[in-house]
Every structure is written in structure tokens, then in C-alpha cells.
Amino acid sequence: MSFEIVVCPVCKQKLGLQAYVLPGDDLVCANQHCGTTLRVESRRPTRIAIVPLEETYNADSRPESYG
């Protein structure tokens, strides 16, 4: 199974993105002290961005958790 390593822009935690994670998907930083919600913007090159806090309170949105 292949995956790519990206770094959380907030705490610098390394995160492994599996091949099935697509642009537009949300995920949560694996660092238990960070927990920032991130969005995959593109895969080649792989870019992630911080999701604004007001967008994280949507009950229908369930980001992939690494914790």
C-alpha cells in the first residue's frame, strides 16, 4: 500500500496520506495536542491547507482521524 508523507502546517507533525485520500477530503492532525482539521488541496504535488474553524462545526462533515 502506497502513501505520501505531508507535514501539518501548525505543529509540523508528519502525516501519512493513503492513496485513497483525494483532493477535497478533510482529515485531522495526528498530534493529540494539535487536532487541526486539514483539507487536501491537491495530490500531485500534494498540498494541504488548514480548514477555518467555523467550517469544522458541520455535523455532516466527518474528517478522517489518525488518532
mmCIF file of the N, C-alpha and C atoms, coordinates in Angstrom:
data_MODEL
# 
_entry.id   MODEL 
# 
loop_
_atom_site.group_PDB 
_atom_site.id 
_atom_site.type_symbol 
_atom_site.label_atom_id 
_atom_site.label_alt_id 
_atom_site.label_comp_id 
_atom_site.label_asym_id 
_atom_site.label_entity_id 
_atom_site.label_seq_id 
_atom_site.pdbx_PDB_ins_code 
_atom_site.Cartn_x 
_atom_site.Cartn_y 
_atom_site.Cartn_z 
_atom_site.occupancy 
_atom_site.B_iso_or_equiv 
_atom_site.pdbx_formal_charge 
_atom_site.auth_seq_id 
_atom_site.auth_comp_id 
_atom_site.auth_asym_id 
_atom_site.auth_atom_id 
_atom_site.pdbx_PDB_model_num 
ATOM 1   N N  . MET A 1 1  ? 0.845   -1.171 0.000  1.00 0.00 ? 1  MET A N  1 
ATOM 2   C CA . MET A 1 1  ? 0.000   0.000  0.000  1.00 0.00 ? 1  MET A CA 1 
ATOM 3   C C  . MET A 1 1  ? 0.895   1.240  0.000  1.00 0.00 ? 1  MET A C  1 
ATOM 4   N N  . SER A 1 2  ? 0.647   2.155  -0.913 1.00 0.00 ? 2  SER A N  1 
ATOM 5   C CA . SER A 1 2  ? 1.499   3.334  -1.003 1.00 0.00 ? 2  SER A CA 1 
ATOM 6   C C  . SER A 1 2  ? 0.864   4.516  -0.277 1.00 0.00 ? 2  SER A C  1 
ATOM 7   N N  . PHE A 1 3  ? 1.723   5.382  0.238  1.00 0.00 ? 3  PHE A N  1 
ATOM 8   C CA . PHE A 1 3  ? 1.255   6.583  0.885  1.00 0.00 ? 3  PHE A CA 1 
ATOM 9   C C  . PHE A 1 3  ? 2.315   7.668  0.751  1.00 0.00 ? 3  PHE A C  1 
ATOM 10  N N  . GLU A 1 4  ? 1.888   8.915  0.951  1.00 0.00 ? 4  GLU A N  1 
ATOM 11  C CA . GLU A 1 4  ? 2.784   10.061 0.902  1.00 0.00 ? 4  GLU A CA 1 
ATOM 12  C C  . GLU A 1 4  ? 2.853   10.693 2.274  1.00 0.00 ? 4  GLU A C  1 
ATOM 13  N N  . ILE A 1 5  ? 3.998   11.270 2.589  1.00 0.00 ? 5  ILE A N  1 
ATOM 14  C CA . ILE A 1 5  ? 4.185   11.970 3.855  1.00 0.00 ? 5  ILE A CA 1 
ATOM 15  C C  . ILE A 1 5  ? 3.996   13.465 3.622  1.00 0.00 ? 5  ILE A C  1 
ATOM 16  N N  . VAL A 1 6  ? 3.128   14.089 4.440  1.00 0.00 ? 6  VAL A N  1 
ATOM 17  C CA . VAL A 1 6  ? 2.955   15.540 4.445  1.00 0.00 ? 6  VAL A CA 1 
ATOM 18  C C  . VAL A 1 6  ? 3.161   16.016 5.874  1.00 0.00 ? 6  VAL A C  1 
ATOM 19  N N  . VAL A 1 7  ? 3.328   17.316 6.049  1.00 0.00 ? 7  VAL A N  1 
ATOM 20  C CA . VAL A 1 7  ? 3.597   17.885 7.366  1.00 0.00 ? 7  VAL A CA 1 
ATOM 21  C C  . VAL A 1 7  ? 2.471   18.847 7.736  1.00 0.00 ? 7  VAL A C  1 
ATOM 22  N N  . CYS A 1 8  ? 1.968   18.732 8.957  1.00 0.00 ? 8  CYS A N  1 
ATOM 23  C CA . CYS A 1 8  ? 0.939   19.642 9.452  1.00 0.00 ? 8  CYS A CA 1 
ATOM 24  C C  . CYS A 1 8  ? 1.525   21.048 9.498  1.00 0.00 ? 8  CYS A C  1 
ATOM 25  N N  . PRO A 1 9  ? 0.849   22.037 8.905  1.00 0.00 ? 9  PRO A N  1 
ATOM 26  C CA . PRO A 1 9  ? 1.378   23.405 8.902  1.00 0.00 ? 9  PRO A CA 1 
ATOM 27  C C  . PRO A 1 9  ? 1.359   24.064 10.275 1.00 0.00 ? 9  PRO A C  1 
ATOM 28  N N  . VAL A 1 10 ? 0.630   23.501 11.243 1.00 0.00 ? 10 VAL A N  1 
ATOM 29  C CA . VAL A 1 10 ? 0.534   24.100 12.571 1.00 0.00 ? 10 VAL A CA 1 
ATOM 30  C C  . VAL A 1 10 ? 1.613   23.571 13.506 1.00 0.00 ? 10 VAL A C  1 
ATOM 31  N N  . CYS A 1 11 ? 1.694   22.226 13.642 1.00 0.00 ? 11 CYS A N  1 
ATOM 32  C CA . CYS A 1 11 ? 2.599   21.641 14.641 1.00 0.00 ? 11 CYS A CA 1 
ATOM 33  C C  . CYS A 1 11 ? 3.781   20.884 14.040 1.00 0.00 ? 11 CYS A C  1 
ATOM 34  N N  . LYS A 1 12 ? 3.829   20.771 12.718 1.00 0.00 ? 12 LYS A N  1 
ATOM 35  C CA . LYS A 1 12 ? 4.916   20.086 11.992 1.00 0.00 ? 12 LYS A CA 1 
ATOM 36  C C  . LYS A 1 12 ? 4.917   18.570 12.174 1.00 0.00 ? 12 LYS A C  1 
ATOM 37  N N  . GLN A 1 13 ? 3.780   17.985 12.605 1.00 0.00 ? 13 GLN A N  1 
ATOM 38  C CA . GLN A 1 13 ? 3.633   16.531 12.709 1.00 0.00 ? 13 GLN A CA 1 
ATOM 39  C C  . GLN A 1 13 ? 3.621   15.921 11.313 1.00 0.00 ? 13 GLN A C  1 
ATOM 40  N N  . LYS A 1 14 ? 4.341   14.830 11.124 1.00 0.00 ? 14 LYS A N  1 
ATOM 41  C CA . LYS A 1 14 ? 4.321   14.129 9.843  1.00 0.00 ? 14 LYS A CA 1 
ATOM 42  C C  . LYS A 1 14 ? 3.062   13.278 9.767  1.00 0.00 ? 14 LYS A C  1 
ATOM 43  N N  . LEU A 1 15 ? 2.383   13.349 8.611  1.00 0.00 ? 15 LEU A N  1 
ATOM 44  C CA . LEU A 1 15 ? 1.156   12.600 8.385  1.00 0.00 ? 15 LEU A CA 1 
ATOM 45  C C  . LEU A 1 15 ? 1.307   11.760 7.128  1.00 0.00 ? 15 LEU A C  1 
ATOM 46  N N  . GLY A 1 16 ? 0.859   10.524 7.172  1.00 0.00 ? 16 GLY A N  1 
ATOM 47  C CA . GLY A 1 16 ? 0.907   9.651  6.011  1.00 0.00 ? 16 GLY A CA 1 
ATOM 48  C C  . GLY A 1 16 ? -0.440  9.646  5.316  1.00 0.00 ? 16 GLY A C  1 
ATOM 49  N N  . LEU A 1 17 ? -0.485  10.111 4.066  1.00 0.00 ? 17 LEU A N  1 
ATOM 50  C CA . LEU A 1 17 ? -1.730  10.115 3.297  1.00 0.00 ? 17 LEU A CA 1 
ATOM 51  C C  . LEU A 1 17 ? -1.789  8.876  2.420  1.00 0.00 ? 17 LEU A C  1 
ATOM 52  N N  . GLN A 1 18 ? -2.815  8.062  2.619  1.00 0.00 ? 18 GLN A N  1 
ATOM 53  C CA . GLN A 1 18 ? -3.015  6.870  1.804  1.00 0.00 ? 18 GLN A CA 1 
ATOM 54  C C  . GLN A 1 18 ? -3.439  7.269  0.396  1.00 0.00 ? 18 GLN A C  1 
ATOM 55  N N  . ALA A 1 19 ? -3.313  6.366  -0.538 1.00 0.00 ? 19 ALA A N  1 
ATOM 56  C CA . ALA A 1 19 ? -3.636  6.639  -1.943 1.00 0.00 ? 19 ALA A CA 1 
ATOM 57  C C  . ALA A 1 19 ? -5.116  6.965  -2.145 1.00 0.00 ? 19 ALA A C  1 
ATOM 58  N N  . TYR A 1 20 ? -6.005  6.459  -1.274 1.00 0.00 ? 20 TYR A N  1 
ATOM 59  C CA . TYR A 1 20 ? -7.440  6.696  -1.440 1.00 0.00 ? 20 TYR A CA 1 
ATOM 60  C C  . TYR A 1 20 ? -7.885  8.082  -0.973 1.00 0.00 ? 20 TYR A C  1 
ATOM 61  N N  . VAL A 1 21 ? -7.007  8.853  -0.309 1.00 0.00 ? 21 VAL A N  1 
ATOM 62  C CA . VAL A 1 21 ? -7.354  10.212 0.128  1.00 0.00 ? 21 VAL A CA 1 
ATOM 63  C C  . VAL A 1 21 ? -7.244  11.132 -1.085 1.00 0.00 ? 21 VAL A C  1 
ATOM 64  N N  . LEU A 1 22 ? -8.367  11.771 -1.426 1.00 0.00 ? 22 LEU A N  1 
ATOM 65  C CA . LEU A 1 22 ? -8.457  12.569 -2.641 1.00 0.00 ? 22 LEU A CA 1 
ATOM 66  C C  . LEU A 1 22 ? -8.509  14.062 -2.330 1.00 0.00 ? 22 LEU A C  1 
ATOM 67  N N  . PRO A 1 23 ? -8.209  14.911 -3.326 1.00 0.00 ? 23 PRO A N  1 
ATOM 68  C CA . PRO A 1 23 ? -8.368  16.351 -3.125 1.00 0.00 ? 23 PRO A CA 1 
ATOM 69  C C  . PRO A 1 23 ? -9.806  16.681 -2.701 1.00 0.00 ? 23 PRO A C  1 
ATOM 70  N N  . GLY A 1 24 ? -9.926  17.553 -1.717 1.00 0.00 ? 24 GLY A N  1 
ATOM 71  C CA . GLY A 1 24 ? -11.230 17.916 -1.166 1.00 0.00 ? 24 GLY A CA 1 
ATOM 72  C C  . GLY A 1 24 ? -11.555 17.172 0.110  1.00 0.00 ? 24 GLY A C  1 
ATOM 73  N N  . ASP A 1 25 ? -10.834 16.073 0.397  1.00 0.00 ? 25 ASP A N  1 
ATOM 74  C CA . ASP A 1 25 ? -11.068 15.319 1.627  1.00 0.00 ? 25 ASP A CA 1 
ATOM 75  C C  . ASP A 1 25 ? -10.503 16.076 2.824  1.00 0.00 ? 25 ASP A C  1 
ATOM 76  N N  . ASP A 1 26 ? -11.206 15.971 3.957  1.00 0.00 ? 26 ASP A N  1 
ATOM 77  C CA . ASP A 1 26 ? -10.737 16.570 5.205  1.00 0.00 ? 26 ASP A CA 1 
ATOM 78  C C  . ASP A 1 26 ? -10.117 15.484 6.067  1.00 0.00 ? 26 ASP A C  1 
ATOM 79  N N  . LEU A 1 27 ? -9.141  15.876 6.880  1.00 0.00 ? 27 LEU A N  1 
ATOM 80  C CA . LEU A 1 27 ? -8.513  14.968 7.826  1.00 0.00 ? 27 LEU A CA 1 
ATOM 81  C C  . LEU A 1 27 ? -8.113  15.757 9.059  1.00 0.00 ? 27 LEU A C  1 
ATOM 82  N N  . VAL A 1 28 ? -7.768  15.045 10.112 1.00 0.00 ? 28 VAL A N  1 
ATOM 83  C CA . VAL A 1 28 ? -7.397  15.668 11.376 1.00 0.00 ? 28 VAL A CA 1 
ATOM 84  C C  . VAL A 1 28 ? -5.947  15.324 11.676 1.00 0.00 ? 28 VAL A C  1 
ATOM 85  N N  . CYS A 1 29 ? -5.188  16.311 12.147 1.00 0.00 ? 29 CYS A N  1 
ATOM 86  C CA . CYS A 1 29 ? -3.780  16.093 12.500 1.00 0.00 ? 29 CYS A CA 1 
ATOM 87  C C  . CYS A 1 29 ? -3.676  14.994 13.558 1.00 0.00 ? 29 CYS A C  1 
ATOM 88  N N  . ALA A 1 30 ? -2.675  14.142 13.431 1.00 0.00 ? 30 ALA A N  1 
ATOM 89  C CA . ALA A 1 30 ? -2.483  13.011 14.339 1.00 0.00 ? 30 ALA A CA 1 
ATOM 90  C C  . ALA A 1 30 ? -1.951  13.431 15.699 1.00 0.00 ? 30 ALA A C  1 
ATOM 91  N N  . ASN A 1 31 ? -1.390  14.612 15.817 1.00 0.00 ? 31 ASN A N  1 
ATOM 92  C CA . ASN A 1 31 ? -0.850  15.082 17.087 1.00 0.00 ? 31 ASN A CA 1 
ATOM 93  C C  . ASN A 1 31 ? -2.012  15.389 18.033 1.00 0.00 ? 31 ASN A C  1 
ATOM 94  N N  . GLN A 1 32 ? -2.089  14.675 19.155 1.00 0.00 ? 32 GLN A N  1 
ATOM 95  C CA . GLN A 1 32 ? -3.212  14.844 20.075 1.00 0.00 ? 32 GLN A CA 1 
ATOM 96  C C  . GLN A 1 32 ? -3.275  16.234 20.685 1.00 0.00 ? 32 GLN A C  1 
ATOM 97  N N  . HIS A 1 33 ? -2.175  16.974 20.678 1.00 0.00 ? 33 HIS A N  1 
ATOM 98  C CA . HIS A 1 33 ? -2.172  18.335 21.217 1.00 0.00 ? 33 HIS A CA 1 
ATOM 99  C C  . HIS A 1 33 ? -2.520  19.363 20.148 1.00 0.00 ? 33 HIS A C  1 
ATOM 100 N N  . CYS A 1 34 ? -2.579  18.951 18.894 1.00 0.00 ? 34 CYS A N  1 
ATOM 101 C CA . CYS A 1 34 ? -2.893  19.861 17.792 1.00 0.00 ? 34 CYS A CA 1 
ATOM 102 C C  . CYS A 1 34 ? -4.343  19.660 17.359 1.00 0.00 ? 34 CYS A C  1 
ATOM 103 N N  . GLY A 1 35 ? -4.641  18.545 16.712 1.00 0.00 ? 35 GLY A N  1 
ATOM 104 C CA . GLY A 1 35 ? -6.009  18.225 16.297 1.00 0.00 ? 35 GLY A CA 1 
ATOM 105 C C  . GLY A 1 35 ? -6.590  19.154 15.249 1.00 0.00 ? 35 GLY A C  1 
ATOM 106 N N  . THR A 1 36 ? -5.748  19.848 14.500 1.00 0.00 ? 36 THR A N  1 
ATOM 107 C CA . THR A 1 36 ? -6.210  20.773 13.472 1.00 0.00 ? 36 THR A CA 1 
ATOM 108 C C  . THR A 1 36 ? -6.861  20.014 12.323 1.00 0.00 ? 36 THR A C  1 
ATOM 109 N N  . THR A 1 37 ? -7.983  20.527 11.831 1.00 0.00 ? 37 THR A N  1 
ATOM 110 C CA . THR A 1 37 ? -8.637  19.945 10.664 1.00 0.00 ? 37 THR A CA 1 
ATOM 111 C C  . THR A 1 37 ? -7.960  20.495 9.420  1.00 0.00 ? 37 THR A C  1 
ATOM 112 N N  . LEU A 1 38 ? -7.566  19.592 8.537  1.00 0.00 ? 38 LEU A N  1 
ATOM 113 C CA . LEU A 1 38 ? -6.843  19.943 7.319  1.00 0.00 ? 38 LEU A CA 1 
ATOM 114 C C  . LEU A 1 38 ? -7.612  19.449 6.107  1.00 0.00 ? 38 LEU A C  1 
ATOM 115 N N  . ARG A 1 39 ? -7.431  20.117 4.981  1.00 0.00 ? 39 ARG A N  1 
ATOM 116 C CA . ARG A 1 39 ? -8.078  19.715 3.733  1.00 0.00 ? 39 ARG A CA 1 
ATOM 117 C C  . ARG A 1 39 ? -7.004  19.465 2.678  1.00 0.00 ? 39 ARG A C  1 
ATOM 118 N N  . VAL A 1 40 ? -7.125  18.363 1.962  1.00 0.00 ? 40 VAL A N  1 
ATOM 119 C CA . VAL A 1 40 ? -6.204  18.047 0.872  1.00 0.00 ? 40 VAL A CA 1 
ATOM 120 C C  . VAL A 1 40 ? -6.608  18.903 -0.320 1.00 0.00 ? 40 VAL A C  1 
ATOM 121 N N  . GLU A 1 41 ? -5.700  19.769 -0.765 1.00 0.00 ? 41 GLU A N  1 
ATOM 122 C CA . GLU A 1 41 ? -5.988  20.644 -1.903 1.00 0.00 ? 41 GLU A CA 1 
ATOM 123 C C  . GLU A 1 41 ? -5.608  19.995 -3.229 1.00 0.00 ? 41 GLU A C  1 
ATOM 124 N N  . SER A 1 42 ? -4.504  19.269 -3.260 1.00 0.00 ? 42 SER A N  1 
ATOM 125 C CA . SER A 1 42 ? -4.085  18.566 -4.474 1.00 0.00 ? 42 SER A CA 1 
ATOM 126 C C  . SER A 1 42 ? -3.189  17.403 -4.082 1.00 0.00 ? 42 SER A C  1 
ATOM 127 N N  . ARG A 1 43 ? -3.038  16.443 -5.003 1.00 0.00 ? 43 ARG A N  1 
ATOM 128 C CA . ARG A 1 43 ? -2.199  15.272 -4.735 1.00 0.00 ? 43 ARG A CA 1 
ATOM 129 C C  . ARG A 1 43 ? -0.882  15.293 -5.488 1.00 0.00 ? 43 ARG A C  1 
ATOM 130 N N  . ARG A 1 44 ? -0.804  15.929 -6.618 1.00 0.00 ? 44 ARG A N  1 
ATOM 131 C CA . ARG A 1 44 ? 0.456   15.956 -7.374 1.00 0.00 ? 44 ARG A CA 1 
ATOM 132 C C  . ARG A 1 44 ? 0.721   17.359 -7.871 1.00 0.00 ? 44 ARG A C  1 
ATOM 133 N N  . PRO A 1 45 ? 1.465   18.168 -7.153 1.00 0.00 ? 45 PRO A N  1 
ATOM 134 C CA . PRO A 1 45 ? 2.100   17.905 -5.853 1.00 0.00 ? 45 PRO A CA 1 
ATOM 135 C C  . PRO A 1 45 ? 1.065   17.922 -4.730 1.00 0.00 ? 45 PRO A C  1 
ATOM 136 N N  . THR A 1 46 ? 1.378   17.204 -3.654 1.00 0.00 ? 46 THR A N  1 
ATOM 137 C CA . THR A 1 46 ? 0.462   17.132 -2.524 1.00 0.00 ? 46 THR A CA 1 
ATOM 138 C C  . THR A 1 46 ? 0.523   18.422 -1.724 1.00 0.00 ? 46 THR A C  1 
ATOM 139 N N  . ARG A 1 47 ? -0.654  19.031 -1.550 1.00 0.00 ? 47 ARG A N  1 
ATOM 140 C CA . ARG A 1 47 ? -0.761  20.247 -0.751 1.00 0.00 ? 47 ARG A CA 1 
ATOM 141 C C  . ARG A 1 47 ? -1.944  20.104 0.186  1.00 0.00 ? 47 ARG A C  1 
ATOM 142 N N  . ILE A 1 48 ? -1.750  20.535 1.437  1.00 0.00 ? 48 ILE A N  1 
ATOM 143 C CA . ILE A 1 48 ? -2.833  20.548 2.411  1.00 0.00 ? 48 ILE A CA 1 
ATOM 144 C C  . ILE A 1 48 ? -2.974  21.959 2.954  1.00 0.00 ? 48 ILE A C  1 
ATOM 145 N N  . ALA A 1 49 ? -4.181  22.290 3.410  1.00 0.00 ? 49 ALA A N  1 
ATOM 146 C CA . ALA A 1 49 ? -4.454  23.614 3.950  1.00 0.00 ? 49 ALA A CA 1 
ATOM 147 C C  . ALA A 1 49 ? -5.277  23.468 5.227  1.00 0.00 ? 49 ALA A C  1 
ATOM 148 N N  . ILE A 1 50 ? -5.177  24.461 6.088  1.00 0.00 ? 50 ILE A N  1 
ATOM 149 C CA . ILE A 1 50 ? -5.948  24.480 7.319  1.00 0.00 ? 50 ILE A CA 1 
ATOM 150 C C  . ILE A 1 50 ? -7.395  24.841 6.990  1.00 0.00 ? 50 ILE A C  1 
ATOM 151 N N  . VAL A 1 51 ? -8.336  24.084 7.556  1.00 0.00 ? 51 VAL A N  1 
ATOM 152 C CA . VAL A 1 51 ? -9.755  24.378 7.379  1.00 0.00 ? 51 VAL A CA 1 
ATOM 153 C C  . VAL A 1 51 ? -10.139 25.414 8.437  1.00 0.00 ? 51 VAL A C  1 
ATOM 154 N N  . PRO A 1 52 ? -10.783 26.520 8.050  1.00 0.00 ? 52 PRO A N  1 
ATOM 155 C CA . PRO A 1 52 ? -11.194 27.520 9.039  1.00 0.00 ? 52 PRO A CA 1 
ATOM 156 C C  . PRO A 1 52 ? -12.079 26.895 10.123 1.00 0.00 ? 52 PRO A C  1 
ATOM 157 N N  . LEU A 1 53 ? -11.920 27.343 11.339 1.00 0.00 ? 53 LEU A N  1 
ATOM 158 C CA . LEU A 1 53 ? -12.616 26.770 12.484 1.00 0.00 ? 53 LEU A CA 1 
ATOM 159 C C  . LEU A 1 53 ? -14.130 26.762 12.307 1.00 0.00 ? 53 LEU A C  1 
ATOM 160 N N  . GLU A 1 54 ? -14.702 27.813 11.713 1.00 0.00 ? 54 GLU A N  1 
ATOM 161 C CA . GLU A 1 54 ? -16.156 27.858 11.543 1.00 0.00 ? 54 GLU A CA 1 
ATOM 162 C C  . GLU A 1 54 ? -16.668 26.785 10.588 1.00 0.00 ? 54 GLU A C  1 
ATOM 163 N N  . GLU A 1 55 ? -15.818 26.240 9.730  1.00 0.00 ? 55 GLU A N  1 
ATOM 164 C CA . GLU A 1 55 ? -16.221 25.161 8.825  1.00 0.00 ? 55 GLU A CA 1 
ATOM 165 C C  . GLU A 1 55 ? -16.157 23.791 9.489  1.00 0.00 ? 55 GLU A C  1 
ATOM 166 N N  . THR A 1 56 ? -15.569 23.694 10.655 1.00 0.00 ? 56 THR A N  1 
ATOM 167 C CA . THR A 1 56 ? -15.402 22.402 11.325 1.00 0.00 ? 56 THR A CA 1 
ATOM 168 C C  . THR A 1 56 ? -16.598 22.023 12.179 1.00 0.00 ? 56 THR A C  1 
ATOM 169 N N  . TYR A 1 57 ? -17.570 22.895 12.332 1.00 0.00 ? 57 TYR A N  1 
ATOM 170 C CA . TYR A 1 57 ? -18.731 22.611 13.171 1.00 0.00 ? 57 TYR A CA 1 
ATOM 171 C C  . TYR A 1 57 ? -19.913 22.055 12.395 1.00 0.00 ? 57 TYR A C  1 
ATOM 172 N N  . ASN A 1 58 ? -19.685 21.532 11.209 1.00 0.00 ? 58 ASN A N  1 
ATOM 173 C CA . ASN A 1 58 ? -20.725 20.953 10.380 1.00 0.00 ? 58 ASN A CA 1 
ATOM 174 C C  . ASN A 1 58 ? -20.937 19.499 10.792 1.00 0.00 ? 58 ASN A C  1 
ATOM 175 N N  . ALA A 1 59 ? -22.136 19.160 11.229 1.00 0.00 ? 59 ALA A N  1 
ATOM 176 C CA . ALA A 1 59 ? -22.429 17.803 11.719 1.00 0.00 ? 59 ALA A CA 1 
ATOM 177 C C  . ALA A 1 59 ? -22.314 16.761 10.612 1.00 0.00 ? 59 ALA A C  1 
ATOM 178 N N  . ASP A 1 60 ? -22.477 17.166 9.340  1.00 0.00 ? 60 ASP A N  1 
ATOM 179 C CA . ASP A 1 60 ? -22.388 16.227 8.225  1.00 0.00 ? 60 ASP A CA 1 
ATOM 180 C C  . ASP A 1 60 ? -20.948 15.930 7.827  1.00 0.00 ? 60 ASP A C  1 
ATOM 181 N N  . SER A 1 61 ? -20.021 16.771 8.247  1.00 0.00 ? 61 SER A N  1 
ATOM 182 C CA . SER A 1 61 ? -18.612 16.600 7.889  1.00 0.00 ? 61 SER A CA 1 
ATOM 183 C C  . SER A 1 61 ? -17.913 15.766 8.946  1.00 0.00 ? 61 SER A C  1 
ATOM 184 N N  . ARG A 1 62 ? -17.359 14.648 8.540  1.00 0.00 ? 62 ARG A N  1 
ATOM 185 C CA . ARG A 1 62 ? -16.643 13.788 9.468  1.00 0.00 ? 62 ARG A CA 1 
ATOM 186 C C  . ARG A 1 62 ? -15.257 13.524 8.901  1.00 0.00 ? 62 ARG A C  1 
ATOM 187 N N  . PRO A 1 63 ? -14.255 14.349 9.307  1.00 0.00 ? 63 PRO A N  1 
ATOM 188 C CA . PRO A 1 63 ? -12.913 14.168 8.775  1.00 0.00 ? 63 PRO A CA 1 
ATOM 189 C C  . PRO A 1 63 ? -12.289 12.845 9.185  1.00 0.00 ? 63 PRO A C  1 
ATOM 190 N N  . GLU A 1 64 ? -11.398 12.357 8.354  1.00 0.00 ? 64 GLU A N  1 
ATOM 191 C CA . GLU A 1 64 ? -10.675 11.132 8.685  1.00 0.00 ? 64 GLU A CA 1 
ATOM 192 C C  . GLU A 1 64 ? -9.737  11.424 9.851  1.00 0.00 ? 64 GLU A C  1 
ATOM 193 N N  . SER A 1 65 ? -9.750  10.599 10.846 1.00 0.00 ? 65 SER A N  1 
ATOM 194 C CA . SER A 1 65 ? -8.944  10.811 12.033 1.00 0.00 ? 65 SER A CA 1 
ATOM 195 C C  . SER A 1 65 ? -7.771  9.849  12.035 1.00 0.00 ? 65 SER A C  1 
ATOM 196 N N  . TYR A 1 66 ? -6.632  10.338 12.453 1.00 0.00 ? 66 TYR A N  1 
ATOM 197 C CA . TYR A 1 66 ? -5.445  9.499  12.579 1.00 0.00 ? 66 TYR A CA 1 
ATOM 198 C C  . TYR A 1 66 ? -5.171  9.098  14.009 1.00 0.00 ? 66 TYR A C  1 
ATOM 199 N N  . GLY A 1 67 ? -6.003  9.544  14.955 1.00 0.00 ? 67 GLY A N  1 
ATOM 200 C CA . GLY A 1 67 ? -5.739  9.319  16.374 1.00 0.00 ? 67 GLY A CA 1 
ATOM 201 C C  . GLY A 1 67 ? -6.406  8.170  16.934 1.00 0.00 ? 67 GLY A C  1 
# 
